[in-house]
Amino acid sequence: MSTVRVLVGTRKGAFVLTSDGKRERWEIGGPHFAGWEMYHVKGSPVDPNRLYASQSSGWFGQLVQRSNDGGKTWEPVGNKFVYDGVPGTHQWYDGTAHPWEFKRVWHFEPSLTDPDTVYAGVEDAAIFRTTDAGQTWQELPGLRGHGTGPKWQPGAGGMCLHTIIQDPSNSNRIYIAISAAGAFRTDDAGKTWRPINKGLYSQYIPEPTAEVGHCVHHVAMHSSRPSTLFMQKHWDVMRSDDAGDSWHEISGNLPTDFGFVIDVHAHEPETVYVVPIKSDSEHFPPEGKLRVYRSRTGGNEWEALTNGLPQSNCYVNVLRDAMAVDSLDKCGIYFGTTGGQVYASADAGDSWTPIVRDLPAVLSVEVQTLP
Amino acid sequence: MIRVVLPPHLRTLAKVSGDVEIAVEGHVTQRSILDALESRYPMLRGTIRDQTTQERRPFLRFFACEEDFSLESPDAPLPDKVASGAEPFFIIGAIAGG
């Protein structure tokens, strides 16, 4: 029988949650790297026991941990992230020029074909790559240097590159997203990049339809339709059917279109999940009800999924990298909250159960479906 | 041998308990201590000082013999008692955060 491994990054350590394919009984492993901020843990799709973890702290900076045995043991690997050339400046919150400074790795995206190759999305926003299993990291400078960098500015969480999506049908195509700059795409394996934000409207920036400056919170793709993208923007849930060349809004009947996470069902490319959050000034679910919303129509028509989720006095947040799906026949959906709960649904969202309730604030959730 | 007291998180990272003892060649300074420390425990690179600029990370301070050497030149000699191993070189994390 298949097994499922959920990799959870929290404010105070990483946890590995495992279950068989029934997803009823879970073993909780961890904390790994207790006391450290674990922004992201992710496994290689080629070698699922090869994991990469981003470990950081305000005191000691950035570390990168690698596991070759599915998270049982770890070893620190290279943690030197140096921007290519003179880093230049981006906009600070007040619009003044601010030098680029490395702070942390938000997201690791292992290659679809090589367990030793991994992309890293970092703050201040840039994309790095290793081809030696994390020993050394090199920036792909075409992104930061393509021309609009001086116009990028940080969101509330910092100026982070948080989303990296590889096109499984075209190894030269990668999508990334930055808060607050927007989405970008390369079609030449990372040498050159261009903004793909046409159709986004952000009323909180001086030019609401600007080429860059949009606070994109997360982007998701179904592997069978790599030109269709779903985006949770600061406000607005968006969709593109032309690889990001244009976007249209699909917020439809959501109670609020603010939020952080977005993901796609493993087997139904038109089934999309979001967790609406009240607003950018009140980072908790509307009405104190934790509801996942599911659209089976690729957006616009959404249904609230509440069975097993707290429907009163719930004031947690669900951060941008804290939702994932497994690939079992009955697709499992997982998300973690800033209250330390990790919820799982073994029936595509119809019902939910907390795997664990009292972890530190959850920063990221990834799922591995193992044979 | 030079005695170095690491913050708890760095002891865990380096897989050591208690004080660390390291040999330092030449003058005993912040830089020579950290060079020797990072050479013996490479996993500490970048956690105490920036790997490129060599600047002390801002939430860490260096103490010895009840004095704060954090703002001294990294190449300034440290007290003889540190060089002789009679007193440890403390790497202290700021009391901040939650």
Boltz contact constraints between the chains, C-beta under 6 A:
constraints:
  - contact:
      token1: [A, 58]
      token2: [B, 59]
      max_distance: 6.0
  - contact:
      token1: [A, 59]
      token2: [B, 59]
      max_distance: 6.0
  - contact:
      token1: [A, 59]
      token2: [B, 93]
      max_distance: 6.0
  - contact:
      token1: [A, 60]
      token2: [B, 47]
      max_distance: 6.0
  - contact:
      token1: [A, 61]
      token2: [B, 46]
      max_distance: 6.0
  - contact:
      token1: [A, 61]
      token2: [B, 47]
      max_distance: 6.0
  - contact:
      token1: [A, 76]
      token2: [B, 43]
      max_distance: 6.0
  - contact:
      token1: [A, 79]
      token2: [B, 46]
      max_distance: 6.0
  - contact:
      token1: [A, 80]
      token2: [B, 51]
      max_distance: 6.0
  - contact:
      token1: [A, 82]
      token2: [B, 52]
      max_distance: 6.0
